[in-house]
């Protein structure tokens, strides 16, 4: 546990990606089985045990601290587990060294009131850093700036393997991954993937730049629509059907109509959408279905999910990735026409007469509710990662609006000392008053120098505090770029921006001249 606590503390204070990779590699090389496997499970959100941590933390805090003091401390720190670990008294007892595998074994057989008591005993024998690491480990949400992909890359680098090898085995493995580490160290053969679908690393594109446009020969390229959903991989093997996000997470439980009653063998690449008849719904409709572990019947009817297929990586046990895009597309069309899965169709190809015609087609994408175009080299095999000169994405021109900064919150990692997460709004006329209503949040699009200046403005113009959040005097205007804006009942303004980011900081513009809500409503779909 001590080494894991040191790792988490170092990761949370190391902003650079390469620095995090070095820390992870060193940990996995030095740590024994099965502890390193459980650490990997925690980093990849694959913990084999779960506990009602919120209830347990509430019980622990109530048993040791004044509730008002704890609430104020929690509001300042911004994280319950960190607050508890900081406030927990140091007993000086120093318990015996605790292993991650011991924690998992004990949690598996402990429940109810005894669980809080057991965690309290562990906390009594730890220092502040170990307490924080224990609670984070039990939460299954470490939040130290390490994605599942980065964790897998680190073990690949540590043991001199390719990340793609890990990805292709991953969904057939189970924590604590002893067979995986034994293979890495040459002590056992390569693990045999269970008879279940496994994720294949995606092939990604580059933004189409001016130099690419100049060199583009349409005779060599296939063109297709870029739909405004989320990229998914739809896989079926051995009577098991999975739906993977672009990061390799299995999201099938939230889409039972997609994964249920399917009968095919293959791995398909496509876009997850909400589809009403022949009409593709806005991204805000799809958001109603995302990040859910289960979905009720009413949601299935109101927001029916659908996959628009782009490509086939495997069909009936044959790996198609070495084939050209043209050949994979022909195979997909033939196969889908004969026995394509339900709730799927094929994304149609676009056939421009020339480059000027292609530009005119691109200019219609916003009006048509399409995110843009994909331009793919016809002879390209399916290559994991982002190979140069193979695939290009040509996204529609973003929309912009002048918005007023309303609230700010501290960032994380290297930004933890700065107010870098911003909520902004536009003006709305209410009876005799003109008020600001929030329309979005952003934490990107500005330089470090601009961040320092914005942070200084926020500290000097704070009018109210709500725990880690500051309400700011309405004096600073951001020009906000966004891909689309949709009607949303979940937001006070009735609107939700798609991928908002700050494109300019308008120090020169009076806040009173920022945009009106009525202007944004005209852009909404």
C-alpha positions in Angstrom: 0.0 0.0 0.0 2.9 2.3 0.8 4.4 2.1 -2.7 0.9 2.6 -4.3 0.3 5.7 -2.2 3.7 7.1 -3.3 2.7 6.4 -6.9 -0.6 8.1 -6.6 0.9 11.2 -4.9 3.6 11.4 -7.5 1.1 11.0 -10.4 -1.2 13.7 -9.0 1.7 16.2 -8.9 3.2 15.3 -12.2 1.5 17.1 -15.1 3.6 15.9 -18.0 2.5 12.8 -19.8 6.0 11.4 -20.2 6.6 11.9 -16.5 3.5 9.9 -15.6 4.6 7.1 -18.0 7.9 6.9 -16.2 6.3 6.7 -12.8 3.9 4.0 -13.9 6.6 1.9 -15.7 8.8 2.0 -12.6 5.9 0.9 -10.4 4.8 -2.0 -12.5 8.4 -3.3 -12.9 9.2 -3.1 -9.2 5.9 -4.2 -7.7 4.9 -7.9 -7.1 1.9 -9.9 -8.2 -1.0 -9.6 -7.5 -0.7 -6.1 -6.1 0.4 -4.5 -9.4 -2.5 -6.1 -11.1 -5.0 -4.6 -8.7 -3.2 -1.2 -9.1 -3.7 -1.6 -12.9 -7.4 -2.5 -12.3 -7.9 0.7 -10.3 -6.2 2.8 -12.9 -8.3 1.3 -15.7 -11.6 1.3 -13.9 -11.7 -2.5 -13.7 -11.8 -3.0 -10.0 -13.2 -6.4 -9.1 -14.9 -5.2 -5.9 -17.2 -2.2 -5.3 -18.4 -0.7 -2.1 -21.0 2.0 -1.3 -18.2 4.5 -0.7 -20.3 7.5 -0.3 -22.3 5.9 2.5 -19.1 4.6 4.1 -17.4 8.0 4.0 -20.5 9.6 5.5 -20.4 7.1 8.4 -16.7 7.6 8.9 -16.9 11.4 9.0 -19.9 11.4 11.3 -18.1 9.1 13.7 -15.0 11.3 14.1 -15.8 14.9 13.2 -18.2 17.8 13.8 -20.5 17.8 10.8 -20.4 21.6 10.3 -16.6 21.6 10.4 -16.4 18.7 8.0 -18.8 20.3 5.6 -16.8 23.6 5.5 -13.6 21.6 5.1 -15.1 19.5 2.3 -16.3 22.6 0.5 -12.8 24.1 0.6 -10.9 21.0 -0.4 -13.4 19.9 -3.0 -13.1 16.1 -2.5 -14.6 14.0 0.3 -11.9 11.3 0.3 -9.1 13.9 0.4 -10.9 15.9 3.2 -11.3 12.7 5.3 -7.7 11.7 4.9 -6.5 15.1 5.8 -8.7 15.5 8.9 -8.3 11.9 10.2 -6.2 12.0 13.4 -2.7 10.5 13.3 -2.6 7.8 15.9 1.1 7.1 15.6 0.3 3.4 15.8 1.6 2.6 12.3 -0.1 -0.6 11.4 1.5 -3.5 9.7 2.3 -3.1 6.0 -0.9 -3.5 4.0 -1.0 -5.0 0.5 -3.6 -4.1 -2.2 -4.5 -7.8 -2.5 -5.3 -8.0 1.2 -7.6 -5.0 0.9 -9.5 -6.6 -2.0 -9.7 -10.0 -0.1 -11.1 -8.3 3.0 -13.6 -6.1 1.2 -15.0 -9.2 -0.6 -16.0 -10.8 2.6 -17.0 -7.7 4.7 -20.2 -5.8 4.4 -22.6 -3.5 6.2 -21.5 -1.7 9.3 -18.4 -3.9 9.6 -17.0 -2.4 6.4 -16.8 1.2 7.8 -15.3 -0.2 11.0 -12.7 -2.1 9.0 -11.7 0.9 6.9 -11.4 3.0 10.1 -9.0 0.5 11.5 -6.9 0.7 8.3 -6.9 4.5 8.4 -5.8 4.5 12.0 -2.6 2.7 11.0 -1.7 5.0 8.0 -0.2 8.3 7.3 -2.2 11.0 5.5 -0.9 10.0 2.0 -1.7 6.4 2.6 -5.2 7.2 3.8 -5.9 9.2 0.7 -4.6 6.4 -1.5 -6.7 3.8 0.3 -9.9 5.8 -0.1 -9.1 6.5 -3.8 -8.4 2.8 -4.4 -11.7 1.8 -2.8 -13.6 4.4 -4.8 -12.4 3.1 -8.2 -12.0 6.7 -9.3 -8.4 7.7 -8.8 -8.5 11.0 -10.7 -4.7 11.4 -10.9 -4.6 12.4 -14.5 -4.1 8.8 -15.9 -6.5 7.4 -18.4 -7.0 3.7 -18.9 -5.2 4.0 -22.3 -2.1 5.6 -20.6 -2.0 2.9 -18.0 -2.0 0.2 -20.7 0.6 2.1 -22.6 2.8 2.2 -19.5 2.8 -1.6 -19.0 3.4 -2.1 -22.7 6.5 0.1 -22.6 7.7 -1.3 -19.3 7.8 -4.8 -20.7 8.8 -3.9 -24.3 5.5 -4.8 -25.9 3.2 -2.9 -28.3 0.1 -1.1 -26.8 -2.0 -2.7 -29.5 -1.1 -6.2 -28.1 -2.5 -5.2 -24.7 -5.7 -3.7 -26.2 -6.4 -6.8 -28.2 -6.1 -9.1 -25.2 -7.6 -6.7 -22.6 -11.3 -7.7 -22.7 -10.5 -11.4 -22.3 -8.4 -10.7 -19.1 -9.5 -10.3 -15.5 -7.8 -8.6 -12.5 -5.3 -9.0 -11.1 -3.9 -9.9 -14.6 -1.3 -12.4 -13.2 -1.2 -14.3 -16.6 -0.5 -11.0 -18.4 2.4 -10.1 -16.2 3.8 -13.6 -16.3 3.8 -13.5 -20.1 5.5 -10.1 -20.0 8.3 -11.6 -17.8 8.7 -14.7 -20.0 7.4 -17.0 -17.3 4.2 -18.1 -19.2 2.8 -18.2 -22.8 0.8 -15.3 -24.2 -2.7 -15.3 -22.6 -5.4 -16.9 -24.7 -8.3 -14.5 -25.1 -11.5 -15.9 -23.9 -14.3 -16.6 -26.4 -15.5 -13.0 -26.0 -15.3 -9.9 -28.3 -12.1 -7.9 -27.8 -11.5 -4.3 -28.7 -9.2 -3.4 -31.6 -7.3 -0.1 -31.4 -8.9 2.5 -33.7 -7.5 4.1 -36.8 -7.7 7.9 -36.4 -7.6 10.8 -38.8 -5.8 14.2 -39.1 -7.5 17.5 -39.6 -7.5 18.6 -43.2 -5.0 21.4 -43.5 -4.3 23.8 -46.5 -1.2 21.8 -47.6 -3.3 18.6 -47.5 -6.0 20.2 -49.6 -3.5 21.3 -52.2 -2.0 17.8 -52.5 -5.4 16.1 -52.5 -6.1 13.9 -55.5 -9.8 12.8 -55.4 -9.0 9.8 -57.6 -7.1 8.3 -54.8 -9.6 9.1 -52.0 -13.0 8.0 -50.8 -15.3 10.6 -49.2 -17.9 9.9 -46.5 -20.0 11.9 -44.1 -18.7 12.6 -40.6 -21.7 12.0 -38.3 -22.3 13.9 -35.1 -22.4 11.0 -32.6 -19.7 9.0 -30.9 -17.2 6.6 -32.5 -17.8 3.0 -31.4 -16.7 -0.5 -32.2 -19.5 -3.1 -32.4 -18.2 -6.6 -31.8 -19.7 -10.1 -31.5 -18.0 -13.4 -30.8 -19.1 -16.7 -29.3 -22.7 -15.5 -28.6 -21.3 -12.5 -26.7 -22.0 -9.0 -28.1 -20.1 -5.9 -27.0 -20.2 -2.2 -27.8 -16.9 -0.4 -27.2 -16.3 3.3 -26.9 -13.3 4.8 -28.7 -11.3 4.3 -25.5 -12.1 0.6 -25.3 -14.7 0.8 -22.6 -17.7 -1.6 -22.9 -20.8 0.6 -23.0 -23.2 -2.1 -24.2 -25.2 -2.2 -20.9 -26.6 1.3 -21.7 -27.7 0.2 -25.2 -29.6 -3.1 -24.8 -31.5 -2.6 -28.1 -28.1 -2.6 -29.9 -26.5 -5.6 -28.2 -29.5 -7.7 -27.6 -30.6 -10.5 -29.8 -27.8 -10.1 -32.3 -26.4 -13.0 -34.3 -23.2 -12.2 -36.1 -19.5 -12.7 -35.9 -17.4 -9.6 -36.5 -15.9 -6.3 -35.4 -17.4 -3.3 -37.0 -16.4 0.4 -36.9 -19.2 3.0 -36.8 -20.9 6.0 -35.2 -23.4 5.7 -32.4 -26.4 7.9 -33.0 -30.0 8.5 -32.0 -32.2 7.9 -35.0 -36.0 8.6 -35.4 -37.1 6.9 -38.6 -34.8 8.2 -41.3 -33.8 11.3 -39.3 -30.6 11.5 -37.2 -31.3 13.4 -33.9 -29.0 16.0 -32.4 -26.1 15.1 -30.2 -28.0 16.3 -27.2 -30.5 13.5 -27.7 -27.6 11.0 -27.7 -26.3 12.5 -24.5 -29.4 11.4 -22.7 -28.2 7.8 -23.3 -24.5 8.2 -22.6 -22.8 7.4 -19.3 -25.6 5.3 -17.9 -25.2 1.8 -16.5 -28.9 0.9 -17.2 -31.7 2.5 -19.2 -35.4 2.4 -18.6 -38.0 1.5 -21.3 -39.1 5.1 -21.7 -35.6 6.2 -22.7 -35.4 3.4 -25.3 -38.6 4.7 -27.0 -37.7 8.4 -26.7 -34.0 8.1 -27.7 -33.6 5.0 -29.9 -30.0 4.2 -30.6 -28.6 3.2 -33.9 -25.1 2.5 -35.4 -24.1 3.9 -38.8 -21.3 1.7 -40.0 -18.1 3.0 -41.6 -15.8 0.0 -41.8 -15.3 -3.7 -41.0 -12.2 -4.9 -39.1 -13.2 -8.5 -38.9 -16.0 -10.6 -40.5 -16.7 -14.3 -39.7 -13.3 -14.7 -38.0 -11.3 -13.2 -40.9 -9.1 -10.2 -40.0 -9.7 -7.5 -42.7 -7.4 -4.8 -41.4 -4.6 -5.6 -43.9 -6.9 -5.0 -46.8 -7.4 -1.7 -48.5 -10.3 0.6 -47.5 -12.0 -0.1 -50.9 -11.8 -3.8 -50.4 -13.0 -3.6 -46.8 -15.9 -1.4 -47.9 -17.0 -3.9 -50.6 -16.8 -6.8 -48.2 -18.9 -4.8 -45.6 -21.5 -3.8 -48.2 -22.0 -7.4 -49.3 -22.0 -8.9 -45.8 -24.4 -6.2 -44.4 -26.8 -6.7 -47.3 -27.1 -10.4 -46.6 -27.0 -10.5 -42.8 -26.3 -7.1 -41.3 -27.1 -6.6 -37.5 -30.3 -4.9 -36.6 -30.2 -1.2 -35.6 -27.4 -0.6 -38.1 -27.0 0.7 -41.6 -24.1 1.8 -43.8 -22.8 5.4 -43.9 -23.2 6.4 -47.6 -20.2 7.4 -49.6 -20.1 10.9 -51.1 -19.1 11.2 -54.8 -17.9 14.7 -55.6 -17.2 15.5 -59.3 -14.1 17.5 -58.4 -12.5 19.5 -55.5 -14.7 22.5 -56.0 -17.8 20.3 -55.8 -16.3 18.7 -52.7 -16.0 22.1 -51.1 -19.6 22.9 -51.9 -20.7 19.7 -50.3 -18.7 20.5 -47.2 -20.4 23.9 -47.0 -23.8 22.2 -46.7 -22.9 20.1 -43.7 -24.0 22.5 -41.0 -27.4 23.1 -42.5 -27.8 19.3 -42.9 -26.8 18.7 -39.3 -23.7 16.7 -40.2 -20.4 17.3 -38.4 -18.3 17.4 -41.6 -16.6 15.0 -44.1 -14.1 12.2 -43.9 -11.6 11.8 -46.7 -9.8 8.4 -46.8 -7.1 6.9 -49.0 -8.7 4.1 -50.9 -5.6 1.9 -50.7 -5.1 2.4 -47.0 -5.1 -0.7 -44.7 -6.7 -0.2 -41.2 -3.7 0.9 -39.1 -4.1 1.5 -35.4 -3.3 5.1 -34.3 -3.0 8.2 -36.4 -0.9 7.4 -39.4 0.2 10.3 -41.7 -1.5 10.8 -45.1 -4.2 8.2 -44.8 -7.4 9.6 -43.3 -8.4 13.3 -43.0 -11.3 14.9 -41.2 -12.8 18.1 -42.5 -15.1 19.4 -39.8 -17.6 22.2 -40.4 -16.6 25.7 -39.4 -17.3 26.3 -35.7 -19.9 28.8 -34.5 -18.9 31.6 -32.1 -20.6 33.7 -29.5 -19.5 36.5 -27.1 -20.2 35.3 -23.6 -19.7 36.8 -20.1 -17.7 35.0 -17.4 -20.0 34.1 -14.5 -18.3 31.5 -12.3 -14.8 30.0 -12.0 -13.4 26.9 -10.3 -9.9 25.7 -9.7 -8.4 23.3 -12.1 -6.5 20.0 -11.5 -2.9 18.9 -11.9 -0.6 21.7 -12.8 -3.6 24.1 -12.8 -4.7 23.2 -9.3 -3.5 26.6 -8.0 -5.4 28.6 -10.7 -9.0 29.3 -11.5 -9.1 27.7 -15.0 -12.6 26.1 -15.3 -15.1 28.8 -16.5 -18.8 29.0 -16.7 -20.1 31.7 -19.0 -23.4 33.1 -20.0 -25.3 35.5 -22.3 -28.0 38.1 -21.7 -31.7 37.4 -21.3 -34.4 39.9 -20.9 -36.7 39.1 -17.9 -39.5 41.6 -17.4 -37.7 44.9 -16.6 -34.3 43.4 -16.0 -31.5 42.1 -18.2 -29.8 39.1 -16.6 -27.1 36.6 -17.4 -28.0 33.0 -17.9 -25.3 30.3 -18.1 -24.9 28.6 -21.5 -21.7 26.6 -21.2 -18.4 25.7 -19.5 -14.9 25.6 -20.9 -11.4 25.0 -19.6 -9.3 25.2 -22.9 -8.4 27.6 -25.6 -6.1 30.0 -23.8 -2.3 30.3 -23.2 -0.6 30.1 -19.8 0.0 33.8 -19.9 -3.7 34.4 -20.5 -4.6 32.0 -17.7 -2.4 34.0 -15.2 -4.2 37.2 -16.2 -7.7 35.6 -16.0 -6.9 34.1 -12.6 -5.8 37.5 -11.3 -9.0 39.1 -12.6 -11.1 36.4 -10.9 -9.4 36.8 -7.5 -9.8 40.6 -7.7 -13.4 40.5 -8.9 -15.0 37.7 -6.8 -18.4 38.7 -5.4 -19.4 35.4 -3.8 -18.0 32.0 -2.9 -19.6 28.6 -3.0 -17.0 26.1 -1.7 -14.4 25.8 -4.5 -16.5 27.9 -6.9 -16.3 31.7 -7.2 -19.0 34.0 -8.6 -17.3 36.7 -10.6 -18.4 40.3 -11.3 -19.9 40.3 -14.9 -17.1 42.3 -16.6 -15.0 39.8 -18.7 -16.1 38.7 -22.2 -15.0 35.4 -23.8 -15.4 34.7 -27.5 -16.5 31.1 -27.3 -16.3 28.7 -30.2 -18.5 25.6 -30.4 -19.4 23.0 -32.9 -23.2 23.1 -32.4 -25.8 24.2 -30.0 -28.9 22.2 -29.1 -32.1 22.8 -27.2 -31.8 21.3 -23.7 -34.3 21.1 -20.9 -31.6 20.2 -18.4 -29.9 23.6 -18.7 -31.3 26.9 -17.3 -30.9 28.7 -20.5 -32.6 25.9 -22.4 -29.5 25.4 -24.6 -26.4 23.2 -24.5 -23.2 23.9 -26.4 -21.3 21.1 -28.2 -17.5 21.2 -27.5 -17.3 24.8 -26.3 -13.8 26.3 -26.0 -12.5 29.8 -25.6 -11.2 31.2 -28.9 -10.4 34.8 -27.7 -10.5 36.8 -24.5 -12.2 40.1 -25.2 -10.6 42.4 -22.7 -11.6 45.2 -25.0 -15.3 44.5 -25.1 -17.9 45.8 -22.6 -19.9 42.9 -21.0 -23.1 44.7 -21.9 -22.3 44.1 -25.6 -22.1 40.4 -25.2 -24.6 38.2 -27.1 -28.3 37.8 -26.3 -30.0 34.4 -25.6 -32.3 35.1 -28.5 -29.3 35.1 -30.9 -28.2 31.7 -29.7 -31.7 30.3 -29.8 -31.7 31.0 -33.6 -28.6 28.8 -34.0 -30.1 25.9 -32.0 -31.2 22.7 -33.6 
